[in-house]
Amino acid sequence: MITVAEIKEKAENLYRAYLKRLSAQLTGIEADTPPFFPLVIRSNTGSASDNVSVRAAELAPLFDNSRNKTGSGYTLELVTQNTRRNAVQTVIKRIYFETEREYLSFIGKNAEVKRLHDALAVLRNSLSVYLESQQTDFFTRWAERHLSELTEKQETGFWENVSRCVNWLYDHPLSNLYIREIPLPVHTKFIESSKALVHSLLSEEPLRSFEEQHGLRSTPLLVRFRSLSEETPLRAGTCAVSELCLPLADFNNLPAAHMLTGIRRIFIVENEMVYLTFPPAEGALCIWGHGYTVTQLASCKWLAGYELLYSGDLDEHGFDILAKLRSCFPSVQSFCMNRETLTAFDEFRVKGKILAGNSVPERLTEEERAVFLELRSDPERDRLEQERVPVEFVARRLERFKSR
């Protein structure tokens, strides 16, 4: 026979289905289904032919904790049956929750459901004009996807602030403002921490870049670069500088500043410390690529006029970055990402991360692909970080460019 604990477990397992039904009703969609209550808990309720003493012991706690005795919770529908073996016996015909109030009290969800009611009421009222412009079931579908946020305890005024953000962004789709500049009585950190939620109310597209997708100004990508030769220093006015950091838009205009005189070759390096310690090289510039952000250099078409070399980790993601960069600049060569380097520092290989879907990047040379597959074949040693490659080794590889 079912126990009180099992009734609670079954009741809790039905909670999300209840929330979905309730949220549909609260967002204006009447579900074309039977009422949720009374809610029957399907279970083993025993038989009149069971051992009398065992049945009595099992039935007692069920009855003592039921609405039949306490006035709250689940109800036992009891009937009497005549049996040949046990005479007249009282048996449970069904166990059910008669009302929403009984059900929520039993599983301890009254506060959560009140929060759901309150949150949806705020959104429905504050976003009424916006929601009228959306598909009929948009709000219902949104609520179903965000039941956890709607039932969580939030700070005071949370949903009012979400509504303010949604309404403002809807009314100003191309503001070109930084988030901090949005003229709302909502602090910047609130918007920053609520991007995913605000976006979900404005669009059903996956969130890629909140700023870009909602017409806001993004923090500019800064390109950090240094000359590798004393003979071709970078100049800011009349001053020779060892290193510069420019917003991408300004870096894109670098040729117009006549700062690249004497530069023939450009190295793009993934790791910051490797970038900072990259050995001297005649007529060369070094750019810190820092991971996948290097692909944002695609807008700098002038880079294609130089000999480009990319140096990253010897792992799946390093070769994937190389391949993506090559999709922007097909002539990019890899540097110290070959079998020679892998063999020389084999002892430093460690476990890395595989690419999603076990994909193999396109646009790799035959040797690069062979190294990639060799790394993949040994999952516990599929990563050689470029920091493990000594400066002296890099310097010797650079010697090969002196005659070119």
N, C-alpha and C positions, 0 to 999 in steps of 0.2 A: 504493500500500500504506500502511496505517496506520503512524503513527510512535509512538515511546515517549511523547512529549508528548501525543499524541491519546488514547492509552490512559489516561493519567492524567486527562485532562480528562473523558473518558467515565466513568471510575470515580468521580470527584468528583461528577459530575452525578447519580449513583445513590446518593449518600451520605444524602440526606434520606429517601429511600424506605427505606433500610436502617435509619436511626434510628427511623422510624415503626414498622417491623416489630419492632425490638428493644424499643422502649418498650412496645409492646402485650404482648410476652411478659413483660417485667419487671413489668408492672402486673397480671398475672394473666389476660390475655385471649389465648388461643391463636388466632392468625390462621388461618382456614381457607383457607390458600394453600400452594403448594409451598414447600419450603425455599429460603432466599435464596441458599444456596451448594450447589454451585459456581455462581459468578456469571459468566455469559458476557458478554463485551464484543463486541457486534455491530459488525462493521467490514469494511472492504475488506481482505481478506487476500491479494490478488493471485491470479494464475493461473499454472499450470505452463507455459502457452504464452507468457508474457511474455518480454521480452528477458532472456537469462540474466545478463548482466553487471549490468544495472539491478536485477534481482531480488536478486542476490547482495549488492549494495551496500545495498539496503533491508532485507534480511533480517538482515544481520550485526548491526546495533545492536539490533534486536528480540530476537534470540537472546542477545546478550551481556548484556542487562538482564533477562532472564527468569529464572524459577525453575529452568528447565531447566539453566541454567549457574551462577547465583548461589545457588540453594537457597532463594530468597525472592522473593515478588512474584507476578506473573502467570505462568501456565503456557501454553506453546505446545504445542498438540496437533499433532504433525507426522505427515504421511503421505507416502509416495512414490507417484509417478505416472509411467507411461510415456507419453511424448509423441512424436509423429512428428517434430516439429521440434527438440526439445531433449533427446531421449533421456529417461533417468530423472531426475526432478526431485523434490526435497523441497519440499512445500508446507504451508502452515498450514491445518489443518482448522478450528480454532477457538482463540480466546484466552479464558482464563478464570482466575478466582481460585478456587482449590480450597477454601480455608477463610477464615473471618472473620479469623484472625490474619494471613494473607497479604495480604488486602485492606486491612486497617487500617494495616499496616506500610507498604504501598506508597503510600497517600495521606496518611500521617502523622497519623492520627486516633486513635491508641491512647490518648493522655491524655484526649481529649475523651470517648471512650466509657467510659473508667474513671470519669470524673466523673459521667456519666449513670447508670452502675450504682450508684455510691455515693450519689448524691442520691436516687434512687428507693428505694433500700434504707432510707435514713433516714426518708423520708416514709412509706413503707409500714409501717415498724415504729412510728414515733412517732404516726402518725395512724390506727392500726389501728381503734380504737373509733369514731372519727369516720367513717372510710371505710366501715365496715360499715353506717352509717346512710344512705349515699348509694346511688344507682342503681349497678347492677353495673359498668357501663362508665364511670362518672364519672371515675375516676382515669385510665383509659386516654385518654379524650377530653382531659382536662386536660394530661396529659403530652405528647400530640401537639401541643397548642397552645403548649407552653412548652419545646420542644426546645432553643431557643437558650439560655435561662437554665439549663437542666439540664446543658448541656455547657460552659458558660462557667466560667472559674476564679473561684471565690467565696472570700470570706474564711473562715477556719477557723470552723466551727460555724454557718455560714450557714443550712443547711437545718434544723439542730436548732432554731435560733431562729425560723425560719419556722413550724416545727411547733408550737413553744410558743405563738406568737401565734394560730395557727389554733385550737388546742385551747382556749385561754382564751376567745377570742371566741365559740366555739361553745357553751361552757359558761356564758357570761355575756352573753347576747344583748342585755340591757337594763341595762347597768351604770351608764350615765349618768356615766361617769368621763372625765376628759381623758386623752389617750394617756399623758401623763407620769405619771398616777396608776395605771396598770395594774400590778398587783403581780407583775411578771415579772423574771427576771434578764436582761433585754434592754434596752439603752439606748433612750431615746426616739427618737433619730435613726434607729436601725435600723428601727423601726416606721414612722416618717414616710417613709423612703425605700423601704420595701417594701410600701406600701399596695396597689398594683395586684396584686402577686403574692399577698399574703395574701388579698385579696378574691377573687381568681380561684379559690382553693381552697375558699372558703366559699360562693361563689355564681357562677352563670353569667350573672347579670344584668350589664349594663354598669355600670361604676363611675361613679357620679355624685358622691356625697359619702360618703367612707369612714366618717366619724363617724356620719352620719345612718343609713346602711344597716346599721351594726353596733352601734347603741345607745350610741354614745359621745357625749360632750359636745363640741360644736363651739366654736371661738373665736367669741365673740359678734360680730355685726355692730355696729359703732359708727356711730351717726348723728351727724354733725357739723352744727351749725346756728347761725345768728346772726340777731339782729334787724337789720333795715335802717332802723330809726327810733330816734332818741334819745328820742322820746316814749314808746316802748313797749320799754324795755330788758328783757332777760332777768334774772331774779333768782334767786339761790341764797341762800335765807334773806333776810337784810337787805341783801345785796350785789348791786349791779347789775353784770352781766358782759356783755362784748361777744360772747362765743361759748361754746357748750357742746358737749360730746361725750358721748353717752350710749349704753349698750347698747340694742339695738333693743327689748328687753322693757321697759326703763325709759322709752324714748322713747314707747312705745305708751301709757304711763300719764301722759304729760305733761299732758293736760287736767286731771287730778285734782290736779296741783300748782299750779293757778291761775297758770301762767306765761304764758298766751297772751292775757291781757286786752289788748284793743285790737288784736289781730291779726285781720285780715280776709282777707289774701291771702298765699299761700305760693308762692315761686319754688323750683323744684328745678333745680339747675345741674349739668351733667355734669363740667366741668373745675374742678379745685381752685383755680387762680389766678383764673379768672373768678368763682368763688364768693367768694374773698377780696376781690376788688376790685369786687364788684357794687355799683352806686351806691345811695345812700339811697333809701328808698321808704316813704312813710307807711303805718303799720299793716301792715307786711309782714315776713315771716320768710323766710330763705333757707336751703335745705338743700343740702349737697353730695351729689349723687347718685352720683358716680364709676361711670359705665358701667352695665352690666346689673344690678349689685347694687341699683340703685334699685328694682327690682321687688319686693325683699324688704319694701318699705314697705307692701305689700298688706295685711299684718296690722294696720296702723294705720288702722282703719276711720274714726277720728275725722277724718282728713284730708279725707274727702269733704264735711265741713261747711264747708270753706273754698274760696275761689277758688284753684284750683291752676293753675300755669303751669310748663311744662317748657322749659328752654333747653339744647340740645345742639349738637353739630357738625352742619353741613349736609352730611351724607353718608348713605349707605345705612344704616349702623349707627345713626346718630343718630336717623333716622326710625323705625327698627325699635324702638329703645328707647322712643321716644315712643308707638308703637303698643302695645307691651307694657304700658307704664304706664297707658295708656288702657283696656286690658282690665281693669285693677284699679279705676281711677277714670275712668269714661267722660267726666266733665266737664273733664278736663285740657285746657288750651289750650297751644298752642306759643307760644314767645316768641322773636322774632328768628330764626325758622326759616322765613322766607317769601321770596318772590321779591324783595321790596324789599331785604332784606339780601343776598341772593345777587348781585343786580345791582350794589349799591353797592360790593361788595368782590370783584368778579369776578376781578380781577388776582391775588388770593391763592389761587385754587383750585389744588389739587394732585391727584396721583393717590392714590386711596384703595383700599379693599377692598370687593368686592361681597359681597352676602349669599349664603350657601350656596344652591345650586340656582337662583340668579337670581330668587329669590322677591320679591314685592312685598308689603310689610306691609299688613294690613287696618287698618281704623279710622283711616285718614288722611282729612283733609278734602280737598276737591277741589283746593284750591291746594297743600296739602302733597304730595299725590300727583303733581301736575304738576311741582313742584320736584324731587321724588324722581326722576321719569322723565327730566327734563332733565339731572340730574346723571349718571344712568346712561347717557344717550346719548353722553356724552363721557368715556370710560374714563380718559383721561389727565388729566382735570380734574374728577373727580367728588367732590371733598372740599373743603369750606371749614371749617377749624377755627374753633371759636368764639373762640379766643384772638386770631384775626385781626380780630375785630370790636372796634373801639375802645370804651373805657369811655364816651366822650362820645356815641357812637351809641346805646349801651344806655340812657344817661341820658335822651336825647331820646325814646326809645321809652317810657320810664317816665312821661314827662310826660302821656301819654294817660290814665293812670290817676288823675290828680289830681282830675278832676271826677267820678269814679265812687265 
